[in-house]
């Protein structure tokens, strides 16, 4: 599981029929301080996430384990929208406070 922020969307009118109905979002992975790290990626959205939200995503075979991605060609899938996280008792992110 990896933390990331949704920074955009991808629309593809020509694509595999197996991906019909799946929303694709652009993610920026985050470190534990909430700072950007690593390369951008595109993930299928299994939970209704939106731009600016912090999410958890999985890659590889785990990406095909949600009800909406089972049997589909998914390599990265968002499976949770983060409300808060803390490290060592210190709050690093709070969705309500982030606005």
C-alpha positions, 0 to 999 in steps of 0.5 A: 500500500502506498500513499499518494495525492490525486493530481489529475485525471486521464480520459481515453476514448480508445481503450480496451473494452475491459477497462470500460467504466473505470475512472483513471486518475494521475497520482503523485506518491507521497512520503510519510511527511506528505511530500511528493516522492517518486514518479507520477503514475496512473491508477484505476479508481475503485472508491470514487476519489477526486483531485486533491485527495490523499489515497492509498493504492496498490500495484501488481496483482493486488490491483486486480483484487477489488470488485471493480478491477477483478479480471481487468488489466489493472496494474495500479488501483486506488482502494482507499481515501485517507482521512488521517495518518500519524507517525509516532503519535504526530498527525501528519495529515488530516483531511478535515483540516486540509480543507 
